[in-house]
Amino acid sequence: MVADTVRDVAGAVSGEASAEHVGNIAHIVAGAVRDVAGAVGAVTREVGNWVSDSVEMFEAARAAREDHNGRPSEDF
């Protein structure tokens, strides 16, 4: 009877410890997913800014050629 009680208590403690570990692991994974999502968002913003800057520079160069030549330039 004592052995059964000890086994039951040990099982309960083991289950609680396992649940705590699973909770900690879930917290770590959720944090990692959040961090990756944030990093992807930051990269996407940077690429978008880079493309926007490139388009603006291309348009400015075309306008400068038009001003210099006195006529619209023929681009690619």
CYANA upper distance limits for C-alpha pairs under 8 A (distance plus 0.5 A):
  1 MET  CA      5 THR  CA      6.90
  2 VAL  CA      6 VAL  CA      6.61
  3 ALA  CA      7 ARG  CA      6.54
  4 ASP  CA      8 ASP  CA      6.59
  5 THR  CA      9 VAL  CA      6.59
  6 VAL  CA     10 ALA  CA      6.46
  7 ARG  CA     11 GLY  CA      6.50
  8 ASP  CA     12 ALA  CA      6.68
  9 VAL  CA     13 VAL  CA      6.63
 10 ALA  CA     14 SER  CA      6.44
 11 GLY  CA     15 GLY  CA      6.48
 12 ALA  CA     16 GLU  CA      6.64
 13 VAL  CA     17 ALA  CA      6.58
 14 SER  CA     18 SER  CA      6.54
 15 GLY  CA     19 ALA  CA      6.56
 16 GLU  CA     20 GLU  CA      6.63
 17 ALA  CA     21 HIS  CA      6.71
 18 SER  CA     22 VAL  CA      6.58
 19 ALA  CA     23 GLY  CA      6.56
 20 GLU  CA     24 ASN  CA      6.67
 21 HIS  CA     25 ILE  CA      6.59
 22 VAL  CA     26 ALA  CA      6.58
 23 GLY  CA     27 HIS  CA      6.68
 24 ASN  CA     28 ILE  CA      6.74
 25 ILE  CA     29 VAL  CA      6.65
 26 ALA  CA     30 ALA  CA      6.52
 27 HIS  CA     31 GLY  CA      6.66
 28 ILE  CA     32 ALA  CA      6.69
 29 VAL  CA     33 VAL  CA      6.65
 30 ALA  CA     34 ARG  CA      6.67
 31 GLY  CA     35 ASP  CA      6.63
 32 ALA  CA     36 VAL  CA      6.60
 33 VAL  CA     37 ALA  CA      6.57
 34 ARG  CA     38 GLY  CA      6.67
 35 ASP  CA     39 ALA  CA      6.65
 36 VAL  CA     40 VAL  CA      6.60
 37 ALA  CA     41 GLY  CA      6.65
 38 GLY  CA     42 ALA  CA      6.69
 39 ALA  CA     43 VAL  CA      6.67
 40 VAL  CA     44 THR  CA      6.57
 41 GLY  CA     45 ARG  CA      6.67
 42 ALA  CA     46 GLU  CA      6.72
 43 VAL  CA     47 VAL  CA      6.64
 44 THR  CA     48 GLY  CA      6.58
 45 ARG  CA     49 ASN  CA      6.60
 46 GLU  CA     50 TRP  CA      6.57
 47 VAL  CA     51 VAL  CA      6.67
 48 GLY  CA     52 SER  CA      6.63
 49 ASN  CA     53 ASP  CA      6.56
 50 TRP  CA     54 SER  CA      6.64
 51 VAL  CA     55 VAL  CA      6.71
 52 SER  CA     56 GLU  CA      6.70
 53 ASP  CA     57 MET  CA      6.65
 54 SER  CA     58 PHE  CA      6.64
 55 VAL  CA     59 GLU  CA      6.65
 56 GLU  CA     60 ALA  CA      6.57
 57 MET  CA     61 ALA  CA      6.58
 58 PHE  CA     62 ARG  CA      6.73
 59 GLU  CA     63 ALA  CA      6.66
 60 ALA  CA     64 ALA  CA      6.61
 61 ALA  CA     65 ARG  CA      6.73
 62 ARG  CA     66 GLU  CA      6.73
 62 ARG  CA     73 SER  CA      7.17
 62 ARG  CA     75 ASP  CA      8.28
 63 ALA  CA     67 ASP  CA      6.64
 64 ALA  CA     68 HIS  CA      6.59
 65 ARG  CA     69 ASN  CA      6.43
 65 ARG  CA     72 PRO  CA      8.28
 65 ARG  CA     73 SER  CA      6.96
 66 GLU  CA     70 GLY  CA      5.97
 66 GLU  CA     71 ARG  CA      5.64
 66 GLU  CA     72 PRO  CA      5.42
 66 GLU  CA     73 SER  CA      6.12
 67 ASP  CA     71 ARG  CA      7.66
 69 ASN  CA     73 SER  CA      8.34
